[in-house]
Amino acid sequence: MSSTYGKIFKISTFGESHGKAVGVVLEGCPAGLEIDEAKIQLDLDRRRPGQSHIVTQRQEGDSIQIVSGVFEGKATGSPIAMFVWNEDQRSKDYSHIATSFRPSHADYTYSEKYGMRDYRGGGRSSARETLARVAAGAIAKIFLEKIGVNIKAYVSQVGSLKLETPFQELNLDLAEENIVRCPDPLMAEKMIEFIDETRKNRDTVGGVVSCVVTGCPVGLGEPVFDKLHAELGKAMLSINAVKGFEYGSGFDGVAMFGSQHNDIFVKEGNMVKTVTNHSGGIQGGISNGEDIYFRVAFKPVATIMTDQLSLNEAGESITVSGKGRHDPCVVPRAVPIVEAMTALVLADFYLRNKVVKL
């Protein structure tokens, strides 16, 4: 079971939704980097359950414990191990599906692949694993800030409610001013109302998280198989419930002519810039210094509180319904996860290019 990501700035995550703890071992963090534990905790708080009425009401403090690799507030260069205790598991909420396959869950595929599965909250397939990525990603963000790279993600769509305003015209800091994490206050109100209505109808809804990277240096990414956009796509598609990834002009670009789509180069002082940025800051799989922007589509959460037809392990037709506490829409809590995976990709590529001394 693959639980490791990265080549130099590398993480290995561990733990299950209803196990004792979830955590991560981070290797390759440059020695001397100041580790601000408060920044790690802030991102975990942005991801944690129970933070508002439009997310799962599982109550987890998600208080980070750093047990190695940091001395006097700085990375030592050795592996950094971090974990969070699970405190509010209610495994009995899942006893009714111990031998049942829930529609669109990993129950059937895990059972077939491994011959067994942890049905309590999905075990290893649970999105609770992503807190480990967020903890490591927070350190990657601290590292990237040192070289002037900034990452901002936000909710741009919930169901059919879509924010049409280009990111250049938005104040992305406003995303943290509301519980849905949309930087447009009026659209945020509509999204919150829609998610709440969906929850009351015992259903779920999907959405889109957009992400913008500013200050990225030229040259991140490798030709052919390790293209920057390919690695970002893999990172995003590894997040639970993600069904799509597009960067730059994405699918809209197919309706344009080459004469419209090409980004013309110009010289601004000593800098090479482009007049437009349909490429999304990446050309030939390598960053070109412009803003990197992309969108990540999340499906509706598979657990719904209404009856659905399915099968059990014996192949018999059954009726299943969700119990317990679940997100009616995952995107508000997915924002820091998207940022974390972006940071892990960029930190790894940067270290492939450079020998860093801080």
TIMARKOL-998189 format. One record per residue (C-alpha): residue in three letters; x, y, z. Coordinates in steps of 0.001 Angstrom, whole numbers. Layout:
BEGIN
- ALA,X,Y,Z
...
This chain:
BEGIN
- MET,0,0,0
- SER,1725,3178,-1178
- SER,1868,5768,1591
- THR,4939,7744,482
- TYR,5107,10827,-1740
- GLY,8034,12929,-3005
- LYS,11646,12306,-3981
- ILE,13713,14713,-1838
- PHE,11102,16550,245
- LYS,9370,13253,1002
- ILE,6459,12285,3237
- SER,5160,8963,4537
- THR,1753,9060,6204
- PHE,289,6543,8639
- GLY,-2863,5874,10636
- GLU,-6538,5159,10136
- SER,-9727,7107,10739
- HIS,-10636,5105,13853
- GLY,-7144,4050,14915
- LYS,-5227,5605,17796
- ALA,-3539,8339,15759
- VAL,-2789,9734,12303
- GLY,623,11101,11436
- VAL,3455,11704,9023
- VAL,7223,11326,8733
- LEU,8808,14108,6668
- GLU,12287,13610,5209
- GLY,14437,16079,3300
- CYS,13518,19255,5152
- PRO,16592,21502,5040
- ALA,18410,21826,8362
- GLY,18042,25224,9967
- LEU,14522,25937,8721
- GLU,12545,27586,11511
- ILE,9546,25402,12293
- ASP,6635,27550,13432
- GLU,4359,25083,15183
- ALA,1567,27676,15305
- LYS,1467,27772,11484
- ILE,1170,23995,11341
- GLN,-1654,24086,13865
- LEU,-3417,26876,11970
- ASP,-3619,24795,8801
- LEU,-4786,21759,10781
- ASP,-7504,23919,12344
- ARG,-8599,24987,8859
- ARG,-8944,21301,7892
- ARG,-10317,19846,11123
- PRO,-13888,18552,11479
- GLY,-16495,20307,13599
- GLN,-15407,23853,12682
- SER,-18850,24958,11439
- HIS,-22406,23750,10876
- ILE,-21755,22935,7185
- VAL,-19079,20293,7869
- THR,-18987,16989,9752
- GLN,-19628,17402,13475
- ARG,-16943,14933,14548
- GLN,-15111,16840,17298
- GLU,-11351,16471,16985
- GLY,-8862,18915,18478
- ASP,-6227,17789,15953
- SER,-3471,19129,18189
- ILE,-127,18469,16502
- GLN,2609,16556,18313
- ILE,6148,16904,16912
- VAL,8262,14047,18239
- SER,11501,14255,16224
- GLY,13550,16292,13787
- VAL,13108,19690,15458
- PHE,15470,21182,18049
- GLU,15139,24654,19554
- GLY,12517,25515,16963
- LYS,14577,24551,13904
- ALA,14713,21524,11630
- THR,17776,19393,12339
- GLY,17865,17766,8891
- SER,16740,14417,10285
- PRO,13223,13016,9721
- ILE,10464,15115,11269
- ALA,7785,12888,12802
- MET,4406,14405,13681
- PHE,1089,12921,14743
- VAL,-2389,13752,16022
- TRP,-4343,11583,18460
- ASN,-7816,10489,17368
- GLU,-10183,11516,20148
- ASP,-13781,11300,18925
- GLN,-14191,8000,17082
- ARG,-17638,6416,17140
- SER,-16894,3072,15544
- LYS,-20342,1730,16406
- ASP,-21766,4092,13784
- TYR,-20213,1793,11165
- SER,-21163,-1632,12549
- HIS,-24127,-1820,10166
- ILE,-21812,-1813,7120
- ALA,-19220,-4279,8462
- THR,-20087,-6706,5649
- SER,-21723,-4272,3239
- PHE,-20360,-2368,255
- ARG,-21413,1280,333
- PRO,-22053,2825,-3106
- SER,-19051,4805,-4455
- HIS,-16883,3980,-1422
- ALA,-13631,1998,-1308
- ASP,-15296,-892,555
- TYR,-15509,-3263,-2418
- THR,-12154,-2424,-4020
- TYR,-10220,-2649,-740
- SER,-11900,-5944,88
- GLU,-11059,-7419,-3306
- LYS,-7470,-6146,-3344
- TYR,-6442,-6957,242
- GLY,-8900,-9651,1273
- MET,-9925,-7535,4251
- ARG,-10852,-3944,5108
- ASP,-11263,-1636,8060
- TYR,-14921,-633,7825
- ARG,-14673,1897,10690
- GLY,-14896,5207,8892
- GLY,-13209,3716,5859
- GLY,-9936,3005,7673
- ARG,-7000,4034,5533
- SER,-9260,5263,2722
- SER,-10758,7908,5021
- ALA,-10088,11572,4314
- ARG,-8806,11791,7902
- GLU,-5451,10692,6432
- THR,-5184,14115,4806
- LEU,-4412,15801,8133
- ALA,-961,14206,7861
- ARG,-473,15838,4461
- VAL,-1624,19191,5827
- ALA,889,19025,8695
- ALA,3782,18271,6327
- GLY,2456,20741,3761
- ALA,2495,23504,6371
- ILE,6245,22969,6755
- ALA,6615,23013,2965
- LYS,4742,26348,2919
- ILE,7114,27749,5558
- PHE,10053,26687,3379
- LEU,8530,28156,211
- GLU,7792,31471,1942
- LYS,11567,31854,2410
- ILE,11990,31966,-1361
- GLY,8964,34189,-1981
- VAL,6424,31571,-3075
- ASN,2845,32062,-1877
- ILE,-19,29570,-2231
- LYS,-3696,30510,-1914
- ALA,-6615,28158,-2483
- TYR,-10300,28983,-2243
- VAL,-13740,27571,-3009
- SER,-14878,28738,-6449
- GLN,-17885,26491,-6962
- VAL,-20464,24542,-4948
- GLY,-22911,22541,-7029
- SER,-24055,24884,-9826
- LEU,-23102,28022,-7864
- LYS,-19962,29160,-9673
- LEU,-17727,32147,-8967
- GLU,-17006,33639,-12412
- THR,-14679,36463,-11275
- PRO,-11035,35882,-12350
- PHE,-8650,35336,-9445
- GLN,-6701,38472,-10422
- GLU,-9755,40556,-9490
- LEU,-10370,38833,-6145
- ASN,-8957,39504,-2688
- LEU,-8091,35911,-1871
- ASP,-7474,36784,1786
- LEU,-11252,37162,2126
- ALA,-11642,33397,1688
- GLU,-10819,32886,5365
- GLU,-13494,35379,6419
- ASN,-16345,32893,5964
- ILE,-16978,29218,6692
- VAL,-17203,28095,3063
- ARG,-13860,29761,2139
- CYS,-15089,31678,-889
- PRO,-13431,35099,-1375
- ASP,-16650,36676,-2693
- PRO,-18851,37467,352
- LEU,-22137,37474,-1582
- MET,-21418,34189,-3336
- ALA,-20202,32736,-33
- GLU,-23606,33412,1538
- LYS,-25346,31614,-1313
- MET,-22976,28653,-1073
- ILE,-23426,28340,2695
- GLU,-27210,28431,2354
- PHE,-27101,25815,-412
- ILE,-24845,23433,1542
- ASP,-27015,23797,4628
- GLU,-30153,23085,2593
- THR,-28440,20018,1093
- ARG,-27534,18794,4577
- LYS,-31117,19191,5785
- ASN,-32246,17156,2759
- ARG,-29914,14357,3964
- ASP,-27867,14622,769
- THR,-24433,15864,-329
- VAL,-23049,18126,-3055
- GLY,-19707,18581,-4809
- GLY,-17637,21637,-5664
- VAL,-14412,23111,-6991
- VAL,-11330,24391,-5177
- SER,-9194,26835,-7166
- CYS,-5550,27435,-6310
- VAL,-3121,30233,-7221
- VAL,658,30153,-6770
- THR,2516,33472,-6945
- GLY,6258,34077,-6831
- CYS,7196,30682,-8244
- PRO,10687,30793,-9765
- VAL,11362,29776,-13358
- GLY,12589,26231,-13844
- LEU,10557,23980,-11520
- GLY,9529,20722,-13170
- GLU,11267,18130,-15296
- PRO,10863,17277,-18990
- VAL,8808,14287,-20167
- PHE,7373,12264,-17252
- ASP,7928,14572,-14275
- LYS,6324,17663,-15758
- LEU,5238,20163,-13093
- HIS,1595,20121,-14156
- ALA,1623,16317,-14300
- GLU,2925,16115,-10737
- LEU,421,18701,-9529
- GLY,-2314,16672,-11209
- LYS,-1157,13471,-9507
- ALA,-971,15234,-6147
- MET,-4481,16642,-6460
- LEU,-5989,13416,-7773
- SER,-4531,11574,-4780
- ILE,-6839,13597,-2499
- ASN,-10037,11840,-1440
- ALA,-13143,12676,-3547
- VAL,-11202,14466,-6318
- LYS,-12598,13717,-9781
- GLY,-10879,16281,-11976
- PHE,-7885,18597,-12404
- GLU,-7233,21341,-14955
- TYR,-4620,24085,-15075
- GLY,-4322,27285,-17043
- SER,-6996,27575,-19726
- GLY,-7860,23920,-19133
- PHE,-10812,22546,-21071
- ASP,-11910,26048,-22081
- GLY,-8753,26301,-24159
- VAL,-10089,23852,-26751
- ALA,-12521,26519,-27998
- MET,-9697,28972,-28750
- PHE,-7476,29337,-31809
- GLY,-3720,29118,-31384
- SER,-3473,32798,-32283
- GLN,-5681,33540,-29278
- HIS,-4213,31001,-26884
- ASN,-482,31637,-27337
- ASP,1139,33631,-24504
- ILE,3293,36330,-26133
- PHE,6680,36967,-24492
- VAL,7729,40518,-23586
- LYS,10640,42023,-21674
- GLU,9932,44003,-18493
- GLY,13244,45348,-17217
- ASN,15409,42278,-16751
- MET,12397,39961,-16534
- VAL,10842,37852,-19279
- LYS,7044,38007,-18922
- THR,4001,36956,-20928
- VAL,1147,39244,-21996
- THR,-1457,36551,-21235
- ASN,-1224,33429,-19091
- HIS,-3317,30751,-20727
- SER,-432,28366,-19967
- GLY,-1143,28655,-16249
- GLY,2465,29468,-15426
- ILE,3785,26207,-16870
- GLN,5267,25571,-20332
- GLY,6903,22349,-21433
- GLY,6185,21012,-17961
- ILE,8409,23685,-16375
- SER,7372,26810,-14460
- ASN,7898,30034,-16433
- GLY,7651,32530,-13555
- GLU,4031,33551,-14145
- ASP,1240,32761,-11689
- ILE,394,29069,-11569
- TYR,-3329,28506,-11340
- PHE,-5476,25407,-11447
- ARG,-8846,23985,-10436
- VAL,-9678,20782,-8570
- ALA,-13132,19166,-8823
- PHE,-14533,17280,-5815
- LYS,-17449,14880,-6122
- PRO,-20402,14850,-3717
- VAL,-19474,12950,-544
- ALA,-20464,9302,-1059
- THR,-22081,8828,2370
- ILE,-25673,10050,2274
- MET,-28302,9664,4982
- THR,-30923,8024,2767
- ASP,-31489,4416,1723
- GLN,-29578,3076,-1279
- LEU,-29478,-331,-2921
- SER,-26175,-2202,-2745
- LEU,-24565,-5613,-2156
- ASN,-22962,-7320,822
- GLU,-19876,-9530,906
- ALA,-22034,-12569,134
- GLY,-23268,-10922,-3059
- GLU,-26787,-10447,-1709
- SER,-28882,-7371,-2502
- ILE,-29264,-5098,520
- THR,-30310,-1595,1493
- VAL,-27715,673,3128
- SER,-27857,4195,4501
- GLY,-25296,6447,6127
- LYS,-25064,6884,9864
- GLY,-22848,9053,12026
- ARG,-21248,12379,11128
- HIS,-20262,13282,7586
- ASP,-19577,16358,5435
- PRO,-22496,17511,3267
- CYS,-19854,19169,1075
- VAL,-16129,18520,1340
- VAL,-14713,21640,-339
- PRO,-14580,24036,2660
- ARG,-12226,21648,4474
- ALA,-10392,20688,1261
- VAL,-8876,24164,767
- PRO,-5883,23610,3120
- ILE,-5413,20101,1695
- VAL,-5059,21485,-1836
- GLU,-2592,24091,-543
- ALA,-603,21429,1301
- MET,-243,19109,-1680
- THR,728,22070,-3888
- ALA,3408,23069,-1393
- LEU,4775,19522,-1185
- VAL,5110,19342,-4981
- LEU,6823,22731,-5293
- ALA,9182,22190,-2335
- ASP,10269,18842,-3770
- PHE,10923,20275,-7233
- TYR,12781,23255,-5793
- LEU,15101,20998,-3825
- ARG,15726,18899,-6907
- ASN,17095,22077,-8532
- LYS,19008,23584,-5641
- VAL,21306,22901,-2719
- VAL,19818,25058,-3
- LYS,21510,26607,3036
- LEU,19353,28694,5353
